[in-house]
């Protein structure tokens, strides 16, 4: 259970006040407590566990939630064997029945003892990492586990869709307040992106048959720049080729908000796009500058609008350039390796 190993940063909000005597000593610095409310037989080697898993970081005063499958909807259905589960956890989980819960805790010093350089900056030595597990079900065969996992993924997709609808409504209210405060009167594109045209372009509106070249600067709603090809200090000043078609051979695709907003523009247009988070990166963060559920703003200029033939020519040239660079790199590596071999032979 590699997921459990990664999540094994250990104890719970409810158990933050528990005394040390309530936890038993496990291996490798692990402490645990089983809350037995289940029934039936214990999980056996080779069977599959369906679990709800939550992880917390405990400072001694507060608990911060790091992950919780009950809210993010990600199923954890894993085989019960020594290949997937660290031995310290295997011994504890082997005592559990369907319906049982367990709380694991481990000091950060012990959790990252073998990989100290991988300890996140916000985690300090001497603090507990806590994992809670509830054993929801036990499946005897791989087929049963696969069927359950597929059903769980379908439920997650439904949950994600409902969450996205709710988040977009929330973002829309935030944007309406922002527009009112800043006296902005944008046009709303079909999927929900708002477009403020700064300078109109010429010709037909962009559609899904187009590939466009774009200059852009991206900001969060508070104005923090996170990306740009208009700023030489960021290393890129060439227009970005954006593929709005469903043909992947014509170039890169982008977030839905761009596809949606560009339908309100044409060649030469300059505009601001205001993109609700579900049309951007949604509930996942995109690097340190874009937290989860971030509304994004883009200053864009449509430098050119290409047809499919023009786009394919450019995409093929880019692919050839990348292949040539890769070949040059591999040739350089081969030369270095050959030189090392030749030097070793001379010695």
Residue pairs with C-beta under 8 A, 6 or more apart in sequence:
1 49
1 76
1 78
1 79
1 80
1 84
1 85
1 89
2 84
3 53
3 76
3 78
4 51
4 53
4 76
4 78
4 84
4 85
4 86
4 89
4 131
4 133
5 85
5 86
5 89
7 53
7 55
7 66
7 67
7 131
8 30
8 55
8 86
8 89
8 104
8 106
8 111
8 129
8 131
9 55
9 56
9 57
9 66
9 106
9 108
9 111
9 123
9 129
9 130
9 131
10 30
10 31
10 55
10 56
10 103
10 104
10 105
10 106
10 111
10 128
10 129
10 130
10 131
11 18
11 56
11 58
11 103
11 104
11 105
11 128
11 129
11 130
11 131
11 132
12 54
12 56
12 63
12 103
12 130
12 132
13 56
13 63
15 22
15 33
15 103
15 105
15 130
15 132
16 58
16 63
18 33
20 31
22 33
23 31
23 32
23 33
23 103
23 105
24 31
24 32
24 33
25 31
26 32
26 88
26 91
26 92
26 104
27 87
27 88
27 91
28 86
28 87
28 88
28 106
28 110
29 106
29 107
29 109
29 110
29 111
29 113
30 88
30 89
30 92
30 104
30 105
30 106
30 110
31 104
31 105
31 106
32 92
32 102
32 103
32 104
32 105
33 102
33 103
34 92
34 95
34 96
34 100
34 101
34 102
35 100
35 101
35 102
35 103
36 97
36 100
37 99
37 100
37 101
38 96
38 97
38 98
38 99
38 100
38 135
39 97
39 98
39 99
40 97
40 98
40 138
41 97
42 94
42 95
42 96
42 97
43 49
43 80
43 93
43 94
43 96
43 97
43 135
43 138
44 80
45 80
45 81
46 79
46 80
46 81
47 79
47 80
47 138
47 139
47 140
48 77
48 78
48 79
48 80
48 138
48 139
48 140
48 141
48 142
48 144
48 145
49 76
49 77
49 78
49 79
49 80
49 93
49 135
49 137
49 138
49 139
50 75
50 76
50 77
50 135
50 136
50 137
50 138
50 139
50 145
50 148
51 69
51 76
51 77
51 78
51 133
51 134
51 135
51 136
52 69
52 70
52 76
52 133
52 134
52 136
53 67
53 68
53 69
53 76
53 131
53 132
53 133
54 65
54 67
54 68
54 69
54 70
54 131
54 132
55 65
55 66
55 67
55 68
55 129
55 130
55 131
55 132
56 63
56 64
56 65
56 66
56 129
56 130
56 131
56 132
57 63
57 64
57 66
57 122
57 123
57 127
57 128
57 129
57 130
58 64
58 105
58 127
58 128
58 129
58 130
59 124
59 127
60 127
60 128
63 130
69 75
69 76
72 283
73 152
73 155
73 156
73 159
73 160
74 156
75 148
75 149
75 152
75 153
75 156
77 139
77 145
77 148
77 149
77 152
78 84
78 85
79 142
79 145
80 90
80 93
80 94
82 90
85 93
89 104
92 102
92 104
93 102
93 133
93 135
96 102
96 135
97 135
98 135
98 136
98 137
98 138
99 134
99 135
100 134
100 135
101 132
101 133
101 134
101 135
102 132
102 133
102 135
103 130
103 131
103 132
103 133
104 130
104 131
104 132
104 133
105 128
105 129
105 130
105 131
106 128
106 129
107 125
107 126
107 127
107 128
107 129
108 119
108 123
108 124
108 125
108 126
108 127
108 128
108 129
109 125
109 126
111 119
111 129
112 118
112 119
112 123
123 129
137 148
139 145
139 148
160 283
163 283
164 278
164 282
164 283
165 278
167 276
167 277
167 278
167 282
167 283
167 293
168 192
168 276
168 277
168 278
168 279
171 276
171 277
171 278
171 293
171 295
172 192
172 276
174 221
174 295
175 194
175 274
175 276
175 295
178 184
178 221
178 274
179 185
179 186
179 194
179 274
184 196
185 196
186 194
186 195
186 196
186 272
186 274
187 194
187 195
187 196
187 197
187 264
188 194
188 195
189 195
189 260
189 261
189 263
189 264
190 260
190 263
191 256
191 257
191 260
191 279
192 260
192 276
192 278
192 279
193 257
193 260
193 261
193 273
193 274
193 275
193 276
193 279
194 261
194 273
194 274
194 275
195 261
195 264
195 265
195 271
195 272
195 273
195 274
196 271
196 272
196 274
197 264
197 265
197 269
197 270
197 271
198 270
198 271
198 272
199 268
199 269
199 270
199 271
200 266
200 268
200 269
201 265
201 266
201 267
201 268
201 269
201 270
201 302
202 266
202 267
202 268
203 266
203 267
203 268
203 305
204 266
205 263
205 264
205 265
205 266
206 212
206 244
206 262
206 263
206 265
206 266
206 302
206 305
207 244
207 263
208 244
208 245
208 246
208 259
209 244
209 245
209 307
209 308
210 244
210 245
210 262
210 305
210 306
210 307
211 241
211 242
211 243
211 244
211 245
211 250
211 251
211 305
211 306
211 307
211 308
211 310
211 311
211 314
212 241
212 242
212 244
212 262
212 302
212 303
212 304
212 305
212 306
213 239
213 240
213 241
213 242
213 302
213 303
213 304
213 305
213 306
214 239
214 240
214 241
214 242
214 258
214 300
214 301
214 302
214 303
215 229
215 230
215 239
215 240
215 300
215 301
215 303
216 227
216 228
216 229
216 230
216 240
216 298
216 299
216 300
216 301
217 225
217 227
217 228
217 229
217 230
217 231
217 298
217 299
218 225
218 226
218 227
218 228
218 296
218 297
218 298
219 225
219 226
219 296
219 297
219 298
219 299
220 226
220 289
220 290
220 294
220 295
220 296
220 297
221 294
221 295
221 296
221 297
224 289
225 231
226 287
226 289
226 290
227 234
228 234
228 236
229 236
229 237
229 238
229 239
229 240
230 237
230 299
231 237
239 303
239 304
241 251
241 252
241 306
241 311
241 314
241 315
241 318
242 251
242 252
242 253
242 254
242 258
242 262
243 250
243 251
243 252
243 253
243 254
243 311
243 315
244 259
244 262
245 308
245 311
247 308
249 312
249 315
250 308
250 311
250 312
250 315
251 311
251 314
251 315
251 318
253 259
255 275
255 279
255 280
255 281
256 279
256 280
257 273
257 275
257 276
257 279
257 280
257 296
258 273
258 275
258 298
258 300
260 275
260 279
261 271
261 273
261 275
261 298
261 300
262 300
262 302
264 271
265 271
265 300
265 302
266 302
266 305
267 302
267 304
267 305
268 301
268 302
269 301
269 302
270 299
270 300
270 301
270 302
271 299
271 300
272 297
272 298
272 299
272 300
273 296
273 297
273 298
273 300
274 295
274 296
274 297
275 295
275 296
275 297
275 298
276 295
277 283
277 292
277 293
277 294
277 295
277 296
280 286
280 290
280 294
280 295
280 296
281 290
281 292
281 294
281 296
282 292
282 293
283 292
283 293
284 292
285 291
285 292
286 294
290 296
306 314
